[in-house]
């Protein structure tokens, strides 16, 4: 009898070990498939779309680090320092190019895709669908291939909600330092991140009973660790790694001008329903599945803390962003990314395998169809609502023509108030900018032989014999003329 019992124990142990090994293999196989899909969708043809003028601005602020050897945080600048540091590292590693300018956003997008798969925990499941929805999301794909701060903000916000949920559900203070870390990274990325942090704090208040049950006094080291992680990162980023201590004060000053801008800058005021319109138009499956998930959560016995917390987070964030009159299309990924996680978790919780697979596949295929169309077929055109006041391909044609006639002795004069992102494309050339003139006499600029002139200045300018001009559209409402000597035109034709 004892021998038979031992055999049974050994048999059960072998089964458990085999199951664990199989589970690990499945995890790593799924992980690398998701990683490969994320990298393909975020990195291929990264230079397909012309740079947006905001991308050009981000290049300019990063270039200042190279020129001055330091970064001085300016509260009137374009958001926090973290993203500029990421571009700086990318430029150091790969040189200056469209690919290296957009690479940090792509990497943040890839990491955001992996975050729910790696960090969401429950019932030994590998949460694949939330990551697949993040891969397929048209808006998240578009702005992960776009050199702005938003994909980094989404990454850190998703991580904060997930790690806070684990903290509240498992009642383990070991997660506190990670919360401090994520909070500091959000602050260092963008001012609007304070909305995400405030909502997560509200979620903690809603779970006050769980907080009371934790052993705070016994784990004071974790509390100190969270404070330390937050302060070190926050101070390091805003002070250029402790070399500009006044950056801490300026980091708080940033919120006043951005609050004023959010309600007063009339050029970007949009209706309350703007973000809902974008989601309904391009990402309806996420909205429909998430709404069904909310009904499932509130009216059935199915209780999932991640669905609950991400639903609270998404609804409140959507309301806050909708109430702010100043709206930009890239803000929408702060809504669509958590919707991807909610929708993915809903699919994962469907017990019927056929329904789960069919609904998940249909939703992903629909999203991918929009993603391919918006990211690769109509990446900058005006009928793509994500391509907001975007640079036209015509501007790239102008850049190519200038590249064909530019020599070591050439100098370019740009007389226009509208010229971004041209400084990026001309970063290796001798260029001077005149944005305060109403007309030009080319004879007054003998050192320059290539001119880019805004249309209303062009009509009032004088050109001697021997120059040609060509018209280009920089973007909607911004027309530029390339003016150069006819000898250059002849060289190009030959």
C-alpha positions in Angstrom: 0.0 0.0 0.0 2.7 2.6 0.9 4.4 1.7 -2.4 1.2 2.3 -4.4 0.7 5.6 -2.6 4.2 6.7 -3.4 3.7 5.8 -7.0 0.5 7.9 -7.1 2.3 10.8 -5.6 5.1 10.5 -8.1 2.6 10.3 -10.9 0.7 13.4 -9.8 4.0 15.3 -9.3 5.1 14.3 -12.8 1.7 15.5 -14.2 2.1 18.9 -12.4 5.6 19.3 -13.6 4.6 18.5 -17.1 1.7 20.9 -17.0 4.0 23.7 -15.7 6.5 23.1 -18.4 3.8 23.1 -21.0 2.3 26.2 -19.6 5.7 28.0 -19.7 6.2 26.9 -23.3 2.8 28.3 -24.2 3.5 31.5 -22.4 6.8 32.1 -24.2 5.5 31.1 -27.5 2.5 33.5 -27.1 4.9 36.2 -25.9 7.2 36.0 -28.9 4.3 35.9 -31.3 2.8 39.0 -29.8 6.2 40.7 -29.7 6.8 39.9 -33.4 3.4 41.2 -34.4 3.9 44.3 -32.3 7.3 45.0 -33.9 6.1 44.4 -37.4 3.1 46.7 -37.1 5.0 49.4 -35.4 8.3 49.4 -37.2 7.7 48.6 -40.9 7.6 51.6 -43.3 8.0 53.9 -40.3 9.0 56.7 -42.7 6.0 56.2 -45.0 4.2 59.3 -43.7 5.7 62.8 -43.9 6.5 64.3 -40.5 3.8 66.3 -38.7 4.9 69.8 -37.6 4.7 68.6 -33.9 7.1 65.9 -34.8 9.4 68.5 -36.2 9.1 70.5 -33.0 10.1 67.4 -30.9 13.2 67.0 -33.1 14.1 70.7 -32.5 13.8 70.4 -28.7 15.9 67.2 -28.8 18.5 68.9 -31.0 18.9 71.6 -28.4 20.4 68.9 -26.1 23.1 68.1 -28.7 23.8 71.8 -29.2 23.9 72.9 -25.6 24.9 69.6 -23.8 22.0 69.9 -21.4 18.2 70.0 -21.2 16.5 72.9 -19.4 12.9 72.1 -18.7 10.6 75.0 -19.8 7.0 74.9 -18.5 5.9 76.6 -21.8 7.6 73.9 -23.7 6.0 70.9 -25.4 5.4 68.6 -22.4 7.7 66.7 -20.1 11.4 65.8 -20.6 11.2 62.0 -20.7 10.2 61.7 -24.3 12.9 64.1 -25.4 15.5 62.0 -23.6 14.2 58.9 -25.4 14.6 60.6 -28.8 18.1 61.8 -27.7 19.2 58.3 -27.0 17.7 57.1 -30.3 19.6 59.8 -32.2 22.8 58.9 -30.4 22.4 55.2 -31.3 21.1 55.5 -34.9 21.8 59.0 -36.1 19.1 61.5 -37.1 16.4 60.1 -39.4 12.7 59.8 -39.6 13.0 56.2 -38.3 15.1 57.2 -35.3 12.8 60.1 -34.5 9.7 57.9 -34.5 11.4 54.8 -32.9 10.9 55.8 -29.2 7.1 56.1 -29.8 7.1 52.7 -31.5 9.0 51.2 -28.6 6.7 52.6 -26.1 3.8 51.3 -28.2 5.4 47.8 -28.3 5.9 47.8 -24.5 2.3 48.9 -24.0 1.1 45.9 -26.1 3.2 43.5 -23.9 2.1 45.1 -20.6 -1.3 43.4 -20.1 0.0 40.1 -21.3 2.9 40.1 -18.8 1.4 41.9 -15.8 -2.3 41.0 -15.7 -2.7 38.0 -13.4 -5.6 35.6 -12.8 -6.6 31.9 -13.0 -3.3 30.9 -14.7 -4.6 32.5 -17.9 -2.3 34.2 -20.4 -4.2 37.3 -21.3 -3.7 37.3 -25.1 -6.7 39.2 -26.4 -6.0 42.5 -24.7 -2.6 42.6 -26.3 -4.0 41.5 -29.7 -6.6 44.3 -29.6 -3.8 46.8 -28.8 -1.9 45.5 -31.8 -4.9 45.9 -34.1 -6.2 49.2 -32.8 -6.1 51.8 -35.6 -5.5 54.8 -33.4 -2.9 53.1 -31.2 -1.1 51.8 -34.2 -1.2 55.2 -35.9 0.1 57.2 -32.9 2.7 54.5 -32.0 4.2 55.3 -35.4 4.1 59.1 -34.7 6.8 61.0 -32.8 4.8 62.5 -29.9 4.5 61.8 -26.2 1.2 60.0 -26.2 2.3 56.4 -26.6 4.6 56.7 -23.7 1.8 58.2 -21.6 -0.5 55.3 -22.5 2.2 52.8 -21.6 2.8 54.2 -18.1 -0.9 54.7 -17.5 -1.8 51.2 -18.4 0.9 49.8 -16.2 -0.3 52.1 -13.3 -3.9 50.8 -13.5 -2.7 47.1 -13.8 -0.2 47.3 -10.9 -2.7 49.3 -8.7 -5.3 46.6 -9.4 -2.9 43.9 -8.3 -2.0 45.9 -5.2 -5.7 46.3 -4.2 -6.7 42.7 -5.0 -3.7 40.9 -3.5 -3.3 43.4 -0.6 0.4 43.3 -1.0 2.5 46.5 -0.3 5.3 45.1 -2.4 3.6 46.8 -5.4 3.9 50.3 -3.9 7.4 51.0 -5.3 6.1 50.1 -8.8 3.2 52.5 -8.3 5.6 55.3 -7.3 7.8 54.5 -10.4 4.8 54.6 -12.8 3.5 57.8 -11.3 6.8 59.6 -11.7 7.1 58.4 -15.3 3.6 59.7 -16.1 4.4 63.2 -14.6 7.7 63.3 -16.5 5.9 62.4 -19.8 3.0 64.9 -20.1 1.0 67.3 -18.0 -2.3 65.7 -18.9 -1.1 62.5 -17.1 -2.3 64.1 -13.9 -5.8 63.2 -15.0 -4.9 59.5 -15.1 -3.2 59.7 -11.7 -6.2 61.4 -10.2 -8.5 58.6 -11.5 -6.3 55.8 -10.2 -6.3 57.6 -6.8 -10.1 57.7 -7.0 -10.1 53.9 -7.7 -8.0 53.4 -4.6 -10.6 55.4 -2.5 -13.3 53.1 -3.9 -11.3 50.2 -2.6 -10.8 51.7 0.9 -11.8 48.4 2.6 -8.9 46.6 0.9 -6.5 49.4 1.9 -7.5 49.1 5.6 -6.8 45.4 5.6 -3.2 45.9 4.6 -0.4 45.8 7.1 1.0 49.3 6.6 3.1 49.5 9.8 4.9 46.2 9.2 5.7 47.2 5.6 6.9 50.7 6.1 10.0 49.9 4.0 7.7 49.5 0.9 6.1 52.9 1.6 9.6 54.5 1.8 10.6 52.6 -1.3 7.6 54.0 -3.2 8.3 57.6 -2.1 12.0 57.1 -2.9 11.3 55.7 -6.4 8.9 58.6 -7.2 11.2 61.4 -5.9 14.4 60.1 -7.5 12.8 59.7 -10.9 10.8 62.9 -10.8 13.7 65.0 -9.7 16.2 63.3 -12.1 14.1 64.0 -15.2 13.1 67.6 -14.4 16.5 68.7 -13.3 18.6 67.2 -16.1 19.8 64.5 -13.7 20.3 66.8 -10.7 22.2 69.6 -12.6 19.3 72.1 -12.8 17.6 72.1 -9.4 15.2 74.9 -10.5 13.6 72.5 -12.9 11.6 71.1 -9.9 9.8 74.5 -9.4 9.2 74.9 -13.2 7.6 71.4 -13.3 4.8 72.7 -11.1 4.5 76.0 -13.1 3.7 74.0 -16.2 0.1 73.3 -15.2 -1.2 76.9 -15.3 -0.4 77.7 -18.9 -1.7 74.3 -20.1 -4.9 74.7 -18.2 -5.4 78.1 -19.8 -4.5 76.7 -23.2 -7.0 73.9 -22.9 -10.0 76.3 -22.6 -8.8 79.3 -24.6 -6.9 78.2 -27.7 -9.7 78.6 -30.2 -7.9 76.9 -33.1 -8.4 73.4 -31.7 -11.7 73.7 -29.9 -14.0 70.7 -30.8 -17.4 69.5 -29.7 -18.0 67.4 -26.6 -18.5 64.1 -28.6 -15.3 64.4 -30.7 -13.5 61.4 -29.2 -16.6 59.3 -29.2 -17.0 60.1 -32.9 -13.5 58.9 -33.7 -13.9 55.7 -31.7 -17.3 55.0 -33.3 -16.0 55.6 -36.8 -12.8 53.6 -36.7 -13.0 51.3 -33.6 -16.6 50.4 -33.0 -15.8 46.7 -32.0 -13.9 48.0 -28.9 -16.8 50.2 -27.9 -19.5 47.5 -28.4 -17.7 44.7 -26.6 -16.7 47.1 -23.7 -20.3 48.2 -23.3 -21.4 44.5 -23.2 -18.6 43.9 -20.7 -20.0 46.6 -18.4 -23.4 45.1 -18.5 -21.9 41.7 -17.8 -20.0 43.1 -14.8 -22.9 45.0 -13.2 -25.7 42.6 -13.9 -24.2 39.1 -13.6 -22.1 37.3 -11.0 -18.9 37.6 -13.1 -16.6 39.9 -11.2 -13.2 40.8 -12.6 -11.2 43.5 -10.9 -9.3 44.5 -14.1 -12.5 45.0 -16.0 -14.0 47.0 -13.2 -11.0 49.3 -12.7 -10.3 49.8 -16.4 -14.0 50.6 -16.9 -14.0 53.2 -14.2 -10.7 54.6 -15.5 -11.9 54.7 -19.1 -15.3 56.2 -18.4 -13.9 59.0 -16.1 -11.0 59.8 -18.4 -13.4 60.0 -21.4 -15.6 62.4 -19.6 -12.7 64.6 -18.5 -11.2 64.8 -21.9 -14.6 65.4 -23.5 -15.3 68.3 -21.1 -11.9 69.9 -22.1 -12.7 72.1 -25.2 -9.2 71.9 -26.5 -9.0 68.5 -28.3 -6.4 66.7 -30.4 -7.0 63.4 -32.2 -4.0 61.7 -30.6 -5.6 62.1 -27.2 -8.0 59.4 -28.2 -5.5 56.6 -27.6 -5.8 57.3 -23.9 -9.3 56.0 -24.3 -8.9 53.4 -27.0 -6.0 51.6 -25.3 -7.9 50.8 -22.1 -10.9 49.9 -24.2 -8.6 47.3 -25.9 -7.9 45.8 -22.5 -11.5 45.8 -21.4 -12.7 44.3 -24.7 -9.9 41.7 -24.6 -10.7 40.7 -21.0 -14.4 40.3 -22.0 -13.4 38.0 -24.8 -11.1 36.0 -22.5 -14.0 35.5 -20.1 -16.3 34.0 -22.6 -16.5 30.3 -21.7 -17.6 29.0 -25.1 -14.4 28.5 -27.1 -16.1 28.8 -30.5 -17.8 32.0 -29.6 -14.7 33.4 -28.0 -12.5 32.6 -31.0 -15.1 33.8 -33.6 -15.9 37.1 -31.8 -12.3 37.8 -31.1 -11.2 37.0 -34.7 -14.0 39.1 -36.3 -13.2 42.1 -34.1 -9.5 41.9 -34.7 -9.9 41.5 -38.5 -12.3 44.6 -38.5 -9.8 46.7 -36.5 -6.9 45.5 -38.7 -8.8 46.5 -41.8 -9.1 50.1 -40.6 -5.5 50.0 -39.3 -4.1 49.1 -42.7 -6.2 51.7 -44.5 -5.3 54.5 -42.1 -1.7 53.7 -41.5 -0.5 52.4 -44.9 -3.0 53.4 -47.6 -4.1 56.9 -46.4 -1.5 57.8 -43.8 -1.5 61.6 -44.3 -4.5 62.4 -46.4 -7.3 64.7 -45.0 -10.0 62.0 -45.1 -8.0 60.2 -42.4 -9.2 62.0 -39.3 -6.0 60.9 -37.4 -3.9 62.8 -39.9 -4.7 66.1 -38.2 -3.4 69.2 -40.1 -0.8 66.9 -41.5 2.1 67.6 -43.8 1.4 66.8 -47.5 3.5 64.5 -49.6 4.0 67.7 -51.8 6.4 69.0 -49.1 8.5 65.9 -49.4 8.7 66.4 -53.2 10.0 69.9 -52.5 12.6 68.5 -50.1 13.7 66.0 -52.7 14.0 68.7 -55.4 16.1 70.9 -53.0 18.3 67.9 -52.2 18.9 67.4 -56.0 20.1 71.0 -56.5 21.8 71.7 -53.1 25.6 71.9 -53.1 28.2 72.5 -50.5 28.1 76.2 -51.3 24.3 76.5 -51.2 22.4 78.5 -48.6 18.6 78.3 -48.1 16.4 81.2 -47.0 12.9 80.3 -45.7 10.6 83.3 -45.6 7.5 82.0 -44.1 5.6 81.8 -40.8 4.6 78.2 -41.7 7.6 75.9 -42.2 7.6 73.0 -39.7 8.7 70.2 -40.1 11.2 71.5 -42.7 13.9 72.2 -40.1 14.2 68.4 -39.6 14.5 67.7 -43.3 17.1 70.4 -43.7 19.1 69.7 -40.5 22.3 69.1 -42.4 22.0 72.2 -44.6 22.7 75.9 -44.2 19.3 77.4 -43.6 18.1 80.8 -42.3 14.5 81.7 -41.4 12.7 85.0 -41.9 9.2 84.9 -40.5 8.7 88.7 -40.0 8.9 89.9 -43.6 6.0 90.9 -45.9 8.0 90.9 -49.2 11.4 90.0 -50.5 13.9 91.4 -53.0 16.1 88.5 -53.8 18.9 90.9 -54.8 19.1 91.9 -51.1 20.1 88.4 -50.2 23.2 87.7 -52.3 24.5 84.9 -50.0 21.4 82.8 -50.7 20.7 80.9 -53.8 17.6 78.8 -52.8 14.5 80.4 -51.4 11.3 78.9 -49.8 8.7 81.6 -49.7 5.2 81.7 -48.2 2.5 82.4 -50.9 1.4 85.8 -49.6 5.0 87.0 -49.4 5.8 85.5 -52.8 3.1 87.6 -54.6 4.7 90.8 -53.2 8.3 89.9 -53.9 10.7 90.8 -56.7 12.6 88.2 -58.7 15.4 89.1 -61.2 15.8 87.2 -64.5 17.3 83.8 -64.3 15.2 82.4 -61.5 12.5 79.7 -61.6 9.7 79.1 -59.1 7.6 76.1 -58.2 4.5 75.8 -56.0 4.2 73.3 -53.2 1.5 72.6 -50.5 3.1 72.2 -47.1 -0.3 71.3 -45.6 -3.9 72.6 -45.6 -3.7 76.4 -45.7 0.1 76.6 -46.1 1.4 77.1 -49.6 5.1 77.6 -50.3 7.1 78.5 -53.4 10.5 77.1 -54.1 12.6 79.8 -55.9 16.1 79.1 -57.3 18.4 79.9 -60.2 17.5 78.4 -63.5 21.0 76.8 -63.7 19.8 74.6 -60.9 16.7 73.6 -62.9 18.9 72.8 -65.9 21.2 70.6 -63.7 18.2 68.7 -62.4 16.9 68.0 -65.9 20.3 66.9 -67.2 
